[in-house]
Amino acid sequence: MAQTLQNYWDQVGQQARAASRDLLRASTAEKNRALQLIHDEIMAHIDQIMVENQKDCDAARANGLAEAFIDRLLLDDARIRSMASGVLDMIALPDPVGEVTDVKPRPSGIMVGKMRVPLGVIGIIYESRPNVTIDAAALCLKSGNAAILRGGSDAFYTNQYLATLLSQALADTALSEHSVQIVATKDRNIVDLMVTAKDYIDVIIPRGGNSLVARINDQATVPVIKHLDGICHTFVDEFANIDLAVKVVDNAKTQRYAPCNALETLLVHEKVAAEFLPKIAAIFTTKMVEMRSCDQTYEILSADFNVTHATESDWRTEYLAPIVSIKVVKDLDQAITHINHYGSHHTDVIISEHYTHTTTFLRLVDSACVMVNASSRFCDGFEFGLGAEIGISTDKIHARGPVGLEGLTSQKYVVLGHGEIRS
């Protein structure tokens, strides 16, 4: 690896570590002022952002990339204004840093509690969406973390211009200008340096496709907050309200196909399969959703609907497309077993009016988010009242589910004494 790249990375890492220490002193007012200035810089330079973004879009077309990819890359006037609005929303959120909770007296006389603190330096590696640059910068700043952002090379011009705006905003604050740094090289070897830089980075957050996340997870020696797949299930129980189930399942699958919280596998109790499946199949047919079914589902639907037989791989597939796999199960236990075996521990739902069944499902399904009688599409930082999210974690340690401001902090014990000594 070129020594110049190593030298560049060492400089970025050292600057980030120093900035993270400065951010520990930053007040909420100072952080909010930085966010306000970032918003103002974006709004004052909408036209120039679109000029730089057009360079990336033109290059993507010249390289033969799909229009769906270019759409993710595109920043038009409405998207830029929405991005800026998201920064303002961050100002309104409570600052978690410094909050002291769970203070309890001990027999010795000391008081023991917990204080919420930043993680330190967060490295975020993401692909084509340049709006992530501003979202990530705002989240990290409000939570008191220094950020090193490495966007995809396809958004290089956009991200470098956004980096300029971030620097201009931070220059007018008491915060370090290195509080947010955007990697200024297209060299992919920088990722290898980031994910092994324990001295500089406290946690890595990858945002992108499975190949990116899997690669980082395999290579990283720095802790990673991630999710690989969103194989989300909805189980229609024997005690489900059928009309409610049809409405929720339709929304979970067809409101949008690409998000990671969209329904991929539908499980139906055998006692309600004959009633429920034709109703949802009619909606799926109208909306041109391909149905891949187990044998029992096929027997119920094949006379009236175009269904195909599911394969073993279908139960393990995140389609992100108008495709759904459907399986009839004999009871609640079989549904839970299927979800825990084939799922990705993201978001899973039960539709049921039976209290014991719903509480059992909530307790036994091993996922970051488990829901009762609601669409899986609600698994989202904004919908959960977090204001924004950096991603959805399917890990079990530290952050799990949508990762907002609190997920970008940790806790340390604090002890308040009055001269006590241990005997």
TALINVEN-V748399 format. One record per pair of residues at least 6 apart in sequence whose C-alpha atoms are under 7 Angstrom apart, sorted by the first residue. I is the first residue (numbers start at 1). J is the second residue. If there is no record, write none. Layout:
# TALINVEN-V748399
i: {I/I}
j: {J/J}
This chain:
# TALINVEN-V748399
i: {13/14/15/16/16/16/16/16/17/17/19/19/19/19/20/20/20/20/20/22/23/23/23/24/28/30/31/31/32/34/34/34/35/35/35/36/37/38/38/39/39/39/41/41/42/43/43/46/46/49/49/50/50/52/52/53/53/53/53/55/56/56/56/56/56/57/57/57/60/60/72/72/73/73/73/73/83/87/89/90/90/93/95/95/96/96/96/97/97/97/97/98/98/98/99/99/100/100/100/100/101/101/101/102/102/103/103/103/103/104/104/104/105/105/108/109/110/110/110/110/111/111/111/112/112/112/113/113/113/114/114/114/114/115/115/115/115/116/116/116/116/117/117/117/118/118/118/118/118/118/119/119/119/119/119/120/120/120/121/121/121/121/121/121/121/122/122/122/122/122/122/122/122/123/123/123/123/123/123/123/124/124/124/124/124/124/125/125/125/125/125/125/126/126/126/126/126/126/127/127/127/127/128/128/128/130/130/130/133/136/137/137/139/140/140/143/143/143/146/146/147/147/147/148/148/148/148/149/149/149/150/150/153/160/163/167/170/170/171/195/195/195/195/195/195/196/196/196/197/198/202/202/203/203/203/204/204/204/204/205/205/205/206/206/210/213/214/217/225/225/226/226/226/226/227/227/227/229/229/230/230/230/230/230/231/231/231/231/231/231/232/232/232/232/232/232/232/232/232/233/233/233/233/233/233/233/234/234/234/234/234/234/234/235/235/235/235/235/235/235/236/236/236/236/236/236/236/237/237/237/237/237/238/238/238/239/239/239/240/240/240/241/241/242/245/246/248/248/249/251/252/252/252/252/252/253/253/256/257/257/257/258/258/259/261/261/261/261/262/262/263/264/264/264/264/265/265/265/265/266/266/266/267/267/267/267/267/268/268/268/269/269/269/269/270/270/270/273/274/278/289/289/290/290/290/291/291/291/291/291/291/292/292/292/292/292/292/292/293/293/293/293/293/293/293/294/294/294/294/294/295/296/297/297/297/298/298/310/314/315/315/316/316/329/336/336/340/340/345/345/345/345/346/346/346/346/347/347/347/347/347/347/348/348/348/348/348/349/349/349/349/350/350/350/350/351/351/352/352/358/362/368/368/368/369/369/380/381/381/381/381/381/381/382/386/388/389/389/389/390/390/391/391/392/392/392/393/393/393/393/393/394/394/399}
j: {200/200/178/121/146/147/178/179/121/200/146/176/178/179/120/121/145/146/179/176/144/145/175/144/95/174/141/142/91/169/170/173/87/91/138/88/169/166/169/84/87/88/165/169/84/81/84/77/80/158/161/75/76/157/158/74/75/157/158/157/154/155/156/157/158/70/73/74/70/154/128/129/128/129/130/155/131/138/387/138/387/387/142/143/116/143/406/116/117/118/143/115/116/117/115/116/113/114/115/116/113/114/115/113/114/111/112/113/114/111/112/113/111/112/420/420/415/416/417/420/415/416/417/414/415/416/413/414/415/411/412/413/414/411/412/413/414/409/410/411/412/409/410/411/143/144/145/408/409/410/145/202/408/409/410/145/146/202/145/146/147/200/201/202/203/145/146/147/148/201/202/203/204/147/148/149/201/203/204/205/148/149/150/204/205/206/149/150/151/205/206/207/150/151/152/206/207/208/151/152/207/208/152/154/155/155/158/159/159/390/147/180/405/146/147/405/408/409/179/180/179/180/181/180/181/182/183/181/182/183/182/183/186/184/182/177/176/177/177/204/216/219/220/221/222/220/221/222/222/222/222/223/222/223/224/222/223/224/225/224/225/226/213/226/228/228/228/224/393/395/392/393/394/395/392/393/394/318/344/260/261/318/344/346/264/317/318/343/344/346/261/262/263/264/265/343/346/347/348/263/264/265/266/339/348/349/263/265/266/267/348/349/350/266/267/268/335/349/350/351/245/267/268/269/350/351/352/268/269/350/351/352/269/271/272/352/353/354/351/352/353/352/353/276/351/280/374/375/375/375/262/263/375/376/377/262/263/262/320/321/322/320/321/320/347/376/377/379/376/377/376/318/319/324/325/315/324/325/326/325/326/327/326/327/328/329/335/327/328/329/328/329/330/331/328/329/330/328/300/301/322/323/322/323/324/307/308/323/324/325/326/307/308/309/310/324/325/326/307/308/309/310/325/326/327/309/310/326/327/328/309/328/326/327/328/307/309/325/325/325/342/342/343/335/361/365/365/366/366/367/368/394/367/368/369/394/367/368/369/370/376/379/367/369/370/371/376/370/371/372/376/358/371/372/373/372/373/358/373/372/370/394/400/401/379/401/402/387/388/389/402/403/404/388/404/404/402/403/404/403/404/402/403/401/402/403/399/400/401/402/403/400/401/407}
